[in-house]
Amino acid sequence: MFFADLYLVFLFKILGRWAKFYGNKHWPSVDATITATPSASMAAFGCPTVEIPYEYRVNGELYTGLHEEPFLLMGSLTEYAAQFRAGSKLVIRARLDNPEVSTVREDDQVLA
């Protein structure tokens, strides 16, 4: 039963992210810098999540963002988080009409 609940929470997180950022592939891409080592979190009634804080500039203004990636398994979360380091670059998408809204698209990333 617990695994079914975890899967349902994971599904809702993914659908929520999709709805919030639908159409973001048309937002302009912006270079961002990861500001701290990614961290793992586990909500009381949620699924494991990696959090990657970043900062970026649009028209000279500094903005910050937090990429939250949900996972079903903790092992895959650890592998994912290991790809990102504080100070390294990240490509994000920022909304034209509201540049403080941003997201990370996996297909924009070129990770070493």
C-alpha positions in Angstrom: 0.0 0.0 0.0 2.8 2.4 0.8 4.4 2.0 -2.6 1.1 2.7 -4.3 0.7 5.9 -2.3 4.3 6.9 -3.1 3.7 6.3 -6.8 0.5 8.4 -6.7 2.4 11.3 -5.1 5.1 11.0 -7.7 2.5 11.1 -10.5 0.8 14.2 -9.1 4.2 16.0 -8.8 5.0 15.2 -12.4 1.6 16.3 -13.6 1.7 19.4 -11.6 5.1 20.4 -13.0 3.9 19.6 -16.5 0.8 21.8 -16.1 2.7 24.7 -14.5 5.3 24.8 -17.3 3.4 23.6 -20.3 4.8 25.2 -23.4 8.2 26.1 -21.8 10.2 24.8 -24.8 9.3 28.1 -26.5 10.6 30.2 -23.6 14.1 31.6 -24.2 17.0 29.6 -22.9 19.3 31.3 -20.4 22.6 30.2 -18.8 22.4 29.7 -15.1 24.9 28.8 -12.4 24.2 26.2 -9.7 24.7 28.0 -6.4 24.9 25.1 -4.0 25.4 21.4 -3.9 22.1 19.6 -4.8 20.3 18.2 -1.8 17.9 15.3 -1.4 14.7 15.8 0.5 11.8 13.5 1.5 8.5 15.1 2.3 6.5 13.5 5.1 3.9 12.3 2.6 5.8 12.6 -0.6 8.5 11.0 -2.7 12.2 11.5 -2.7 13.2 14.8 -4.5 16.5 16.3 -5.5 16.7 20.1 -5.2 19.1 22.1 -7.3 19.4 25.9 -6.5 20.5 28.2 -9.3 20.8 31.8 -10.3 20.5 33.5 -13.7 20.3 36.9 -15.3 17.7 38.3 -17.7 18.1 41.8 -19.0 20.8 42.4 -16.3 18.5 41.5 -13.5 19.5 38.6 -11.1 17.0 35.9 -10.4 17.1 32.6 -8.5 15.4 29.4 -9.1 15.1 25.9 -7.6 14.8 22.8 -9.8 13.0 20.0 -8.0 13.1 16.6 -9.6 10.9 13.9 -8.0 12.1 10.2 -8.0 10.5 6.9 -7.1 13.8 5.4 -5.9 16.5 7.0 -3.8 19.3 5.3 -5.8 18.3 7.0 -9.0 18.0 10.4 -7.2 21.6 10.0 -6.0 22.9 9.3 -9.5 21.0 12.3 -10.9 22.2 14.7 -8.2 25.8 13.6 -8.7 25.7 15.2 -12.2 25.4 18.7 -10.8 28.0 20.6 -8.8 28.0 24.1 -7.2 29.5 26.6 -9.6 28.7 24.6 -12.7 26.5 25.8 -15.5 23.0 24.8 -16.2 20.6 25.9 -19.0 17.2 27.0 -17.9 14.1 28.4 -19.6 12.7 31.7 -18.4 9.3 33.1 -19.2 9.4 36.2 -21.4 6.5 38.0 -19.6 7.7 37.0 -16.1 11.4 36.1 -16.0 11.4 35.1 -12.4 9.5 32.0 -13.5 12.0 29.5 -14.8 12.4 25.8 -15.3 15.0 23.2 -16.2 14.4 21.1 -19.3 16.4 17.8 -19.4 16.9 18.0 -23.2 18.6 21.4 -22.8 21.4 20.0 -20.7 24.8 19.0 -21.9 26.3 17.2 -18.9 29.9 15.9 -18.7 
